[in-house]
């Protein structure tokens, strides 16, 4: 099992310099561009409509403040979170938490598994959601055989960004947990998109930061 998840670049207490921040944001930008292709083109072709992260932002603001945020500022917030927010969070998590990637893998998989089991127990588990669970389990299990710790960790980060968006933010916005109640297709496409986003963002930064497998 790949467990090589600790910092390799010096003390975690060091505040990132301008070069580090620049590559964090470059990684975030490239990851977000990969997300946009998946969300607005491929997902629209598969599901008949794109993924709408701006709508999640609008729902969050409406639920917690009652204010109806416009589409343009919601899109701007989506881009700011993808380019700046998640990369900064990645830096904090990956540099300050020991074995962070394994912890995220176990947490996301365990919660999704428990939720799927609850659906099965109540007779609400569909074949599509069951297959979705198999995919998430398979991606998570690649850590057990992946010889490249960097790749495994970047996949873990992508998986976490999906859970954070749909498992934490969506319920806070008054939407169904993981959006599974909407059939599972939207959640699955979001899962793939977030894995791609997080993987690209983290990988670009780590390669420029000097980390190797």
Beta strands, then each sheet from edge to edge (+ up, - down):
end
